[in-house]
Amino acid sequence: MKNEYTITVFCENYTGVLSRIVGLVTRRHINIESINASQSSIDGIFRITMVVCVTEETIKKLVLQIDKQIDILKAFYYTNEEIVHQEVALYKIPSESFFKFDKSEELLRKYNARILSMETEYIVVEKTGHESETKALLKELKTIGIFEFVRSGRVAIIKPMERLNQYLESINQL
């Protein structure tokens, strides 16, 4: 049975690392639902977060294969219950439509969204939350009109203490 997993890869920031990881995933005909790359809490180490829907057997094999790559320090996988995650969505809405809609302020409060920019032609609204929340707001905003929509990849923090620090400590003790 396929489940949603979040893969966290810690690596050095070298050209081509992200490409190699994506190549490993796509060669197995696995679709990446979301991907995000950023600096980690440790200087010089970067973190890649991917969301995939696969079986448990497949995720174990994939993470082991990622782990074997040069420049990869360690890769982990998690279920949704083991992480706290969010994503950011931006919506560009026509100003005229937004102000004509009686309940626009109520709609933003309902979804805990906020206005980032007000221009004469459009308003940019930000919503931080889970994918289902950002999609629900998009659906409602489509009724008043929308110029543009963009959503980031998943950003996740692991509920258990960060395993990378423990892993690096165990290597240093050898």
Secondary structure, DSSP 4 states (H G I P E B T S, - for coil): --EEEEEEEEEE--TTHHHHHHHHHHHTT--EEEEEEEE-SSTTEEEEEEEEEE-HHHHHHHHHHHHTSTTEEEEEEEEGGGEEEEEEEEEEEEHHHHHHSTTHHHHHHHTT-EEEEE-SSEEEEEEEE-HHHHHHHHHHHHTT--SEEEEPPPEEEESSPPHHHHHHHHHHT-
